[in-house]
Amino acid sequence: MAGQERSNHIMRLRKPAVVTAVVIVILFGVSFVYYYCHTIINDGLLYEINSSSYVYEVEKAAIEQDELVLQGWCFHLDEDLSGRSSIPRMRVLLADRKQNRISYFNAGYGLAREDVNAYFLGEKDYTYCGFEATIDLFSLKQDAGVYEIYLQPDERNKGTVRTGLYLSEGKILYADPAADLIPDVAGTDLEEIVNNGKLIACRPEEGICVYQYGWKLYYIADEKYPFDKSWSIGLNVHTNHPECLPEERQKKSFEALGASFRNHEVTGKIDTGQYKAAVWELPVKYPVTTIDTGNWTSEDGWIWKVRFCPGLPE
């Protein structure tokens, strides 16, 4: 009897401890999921990963027979991808900001891209960096809002990258449809750039949009752009081959090509309509990994800045 009473007493002591442990585990799980999802939606990054670590390009984004098809390449600069067996799985993330919801889809990764490797090849081999994904759109509630498309190159959740692509009402868009961003350039020489170029940034408050078309950047400014201020176009071009840069830039691994808008202005040389436009050609003497651009002053530094990957030169 004494042994039975001792056993019952021990069980009574254990029950609260077990309940407490279960509650702690549940709370930890909920907190992790909340942090994980909100980090992606709010920042587009996980664990404060610097987007300059990843180089990528979405070469195809299309809707085919009620399926979203994505194809391209992506790699981490510090990871060797010469062997398929060492490559983790990639995921595509569709983030609905309005509903604060993320949908995850597996993507095929590890496709051979000799052209990408030939362009960036250095200390690391990036051959097996290609990816493709086919996503059944019936699994999404498209009437819930606009989906921003992310890539998660490593299923171990090291980070995510923004593609600059959106899915809305069964269409692929290169700008958030909730924002009035697209310049009215119909009938001008800028129409081709705006319709078929890649929108890099648009700052309505500063009166400027930036497009990549081919291996050039087009800066399109309206009457709100402060030409009377000492603003310059900031343009820092990063590379994984710093030995190709001018000697004073090799330690920083980027070349500063920024200058005054007017120094590169093409207004009057081509029909720009109601806008002013400036054009920068991107370097071809070395591989370009990422680019920082925006407005910059010598007094205040960056007024605003965006970082993007230009892909491969044509």
Secondary structure, DSSP 8 states (H G I E B T S, - for coil): -HHHHHHHHHHHHHHHHHHHHHHHHHHHHHHHHHHHHHHHHHHS-STT--GGGEEEEEEEEEEETTEEEEEEEEEETT---S-GGG---EEEEEEETTTTEEEEEEEEEEE--HHHHHHH-SSS---S-EEEEEEEGGGS-GGG--EEEEEES-TTT---EEEEEEEETTEEESS-TTS------TTSTTHHHHHHSEEEEEETTTTEEEEEETTEEEEEE-TTS-TTS--EEEEEEE-S-GGGS-GGGTTTTEEE--B-GGGGB-BTTB--TTSEEEEEE---SS----EEEEEEETTTEEEEEEEE------
